[in-house]
Amino acid sequence: MRSSVLRSLANCNNRAVLERLNKACPQVPLDPSAAAAAAAAGGDPGGRPTPPSVGGPPPPSPYVLLPGAAELIAAAQDPKNLCRMEPTWHPWF
């Protein structure tokens, strides 16, 4: 696969993971400086992260994440994990 195709798949995976995290834990509190940075970046100033737009770059992400969420997002963005199996084999996703 070409790098541009993998990049678009990684962005879609990243958006889907952030949307699921947002549904599972919609009120992740931010520290005051991160809330100000999120508001400046166009996020919700109330402390709720917003997923990136389709095809856009990932957010600057000063968000406080639950344990393991950073690893999950990093794995979703890693191109080496995209071509191993079809997405339908993930019953939990």
C-alpha positions in Angstrom: 0.0 0.0 0.0 1.1 3.5 -0.6 1.9 5.9 2.2 -1.0 8.3 1.3 -3.5 5.4 1.5 -2.1 4.3 4.8 -2.2 7.8 6.2 -5.9 8.2 5.3 -6.7 4.9 6.9 -4.7 5.8 10.0 -6.7 9.2 10.2 -10.0 7.3 9.9 -8.9 4.9 12.7 -7.8 7.8 14.9 -11.1 9.6 14.4 -13.1 6.4 15.2 -11.1 5.8 18.3 -11.5 9.3 19.5 -15.3 9.2 18.8 -15.6 5.9 20.8 -13.6 7.4 23.7 -15.8 10.5 23.6 -18.9 8.2 23.8 -17.5 6.0 26.6 -16.2 8.9 28.7 -17.7 12.1 27.6 -16.6 14.3 30.5 -12.8 13.8 30.6 -11.7 16.7 32.8 -8.8 18.9 31.5 -6.4 20.9 33.5 -7.0 24.7 33.1 -4.1 25.2 30.7 -5.2 22.3 28.5 -8.8 23.6 28.5 -7.5 27.0 27.3 -5.4 25.4 24.6 -8.4 23.3 23.5 -10.6 26.4 23.3 -8.0 28.2 21.3 -7.8 25.2 18.9 -11.5 25.2 18.4 -12.4 22.4 20.9 -15.0 22.6 23.6 -13.9 24.9 26.4 -15.9 22.9 28.8 -13.3 20.2 28.9 -14.8 17.8 26.4 -12.4 16.8 23.6 -13.8 17.0 20.1 -12.6 14.5 17.4 -10.7 15.9 14.4 -12.4 16.6 11.2 -12.2 14.0 8.4 -9.0 14.3 6.5 -7.6 17.0 8.7 -4.6 16.7 10.9 -5.0 15.2 14.4 -5.6 17.8 17.1 -2.7 19.2 19.1 -4.1 17.0 21.9 -3.3 18.4 25.3 -6.1 16.1 26.5 -5.9 14.1 29.7 -6.4 10.5 28.5 -7.5 7.5 30.4 -4.7 4.9 31.1 -4.1 2.9 27.9 -6.0 5.3 25.7 -2.7 6.9 24.4 -1.4 3.4 23.5 -4.7 2.6 21.7 -4.5 5.8 19.7 -0.8 5.2 18.9 -1.6 1.7 17.6 -4.5 3.1 15.5 -2.2 5.6 13.9 0.7 3.2 13.3 0.7 2.2 9.6 2.3 -1.2 10.3 -0.9 -2.3 12.1 -3.3 -1.3 9.2 -2.4 -4.0 6.7 -2.4 -7.0 9.0 -6.0 -8.0 9.0 -9.4 -6.6 7.8 -11.2 -4.3 10.2 -14.1 -6.7 10.5 -12.1 -9.1 12.6 -12.3 -6.6 15.5 -15.5 -7.7 17.3 -14.7 -5.3 20.1 -14.2 -2.3 17.9 
